[in-house]
């Protein structure tokens, strides 16, 4: 018998090792470049949308007007509420009620931070990679300063768009629909040159 001549080519084991190395290198580069292609901004957008939905539901259940105050300079936000007016008419009317002033009371109610964690100033999730780029409230667009988005006890909210941007240049829009109070997360179409 003559010994078999070795055939030219690669063994199955060699091919599997090379494929494994290609997969590992590709996985390492895709997660380090661009933050996993928008993973951080999507997580921050979902968390922000969930908190806005919570504030909307809180306004309905408590019967108090709520608002989310966003400080674009400091990159933080918190929730505030408008307390219910004190019921001053709880007592009995005097005997001669015709001299009563029927004008509404002049007391001005002011928004106050909500008790608990949502009333404290806090940053976005993944704030190291994601920032609040812009807030558009009705026809006004702000990129700095403080702006508030209101939520009414009937479920409506101010029409607003909150734009987020991550370190990789990806944008994400959290949009609040005025009358329905619906909150949408939208990825804008890439701009073509």
HELIX and SHEET records of a PDB file:
HELIX    1   1 UNK A   12  UNK A   32  1                                  21    
HELIX    2   2 UNK A   34  UNK A   62  1                                  29    
HELIX    3   3 UNK A   88  UNK A   90  5                                   3    
HELIX    4   4 UNK A   97  UNK A   99  5                                   3    
HELIX    5   5 UNK A  117  UNK A  119  5                                   3    
SHEET    1   A 4 UNK A 111  UNK A 113  0                                        
SHEET    2   A 4 UNK A  76  UNK A  82 -1                                        
SHEET    3   A 4 UNK A  66  UNK A  71 -1                                        
SHEET    4   A 4 UNK A 146  UNK A 151 -1                                        
SHEET    1   B 5 UNK A 140  UNK A 142  0                                        
SHEET    2   B 5 UNK A 130  UNK A 137 -1                                        
SHEET    3   B 5 UNK A 160  UNK A 166 -1                                        
SHEET    4   B 5 UNK A 171  UNK A 176 -1                                        
SHEET    5   B 5 UNK A 183  UNK A 186 -1                                        
END                                                                             
